[in-house]
Amino acid sequence: MTRGIIGVVLLLVLLAGGMFVQFTMDTIHAPIARELTQAAETGTRELWDAALVHQENAARLWRKSWRLTAAFADHMPMEDIDSMFSELPVYLTQREQTHYVAACRELARRIEAMSDAHRLTWWNLL
């Protein structure tokens, strides 16, 4: 009987931990993706100062949450995101509108994918 109770408690702790990770990853990554989308939109209109502000906000939020994300996520996509963040200032200083907008949108998509990978969905269970 005691083992059964310990097993149920352990499963509940794991469920609560999984729900915490799902909520945390979504809370962390949604604002970053939003900032990158805004950077892409302002880059499309060639409002470079506003694009820089959104880009820097996204990079700051990414650096701030990097360790927590690394605790739960695969590191290969994180390294790809880090390298793409390092490309943005180059595109911005060169006023490469097409590359800048594409990189911002790709970064936003990858960051959303990081969050999606931790959601409880039936395809994540398979």
Secondary structure, DSSP 4 states (H G I P E B T S, - for coil): -HHHHHHHHHHHHHHHHHHHHHHHHHHHHHHHHHHHHHHHHHHHTT-HHHHHHHHHHHHHHHHHTHHHHHHHS-HHHHHHHHHHHHHHHHHHHTT-HHHHHHHHHHHHHHHHHHHHTTS--HHHH-
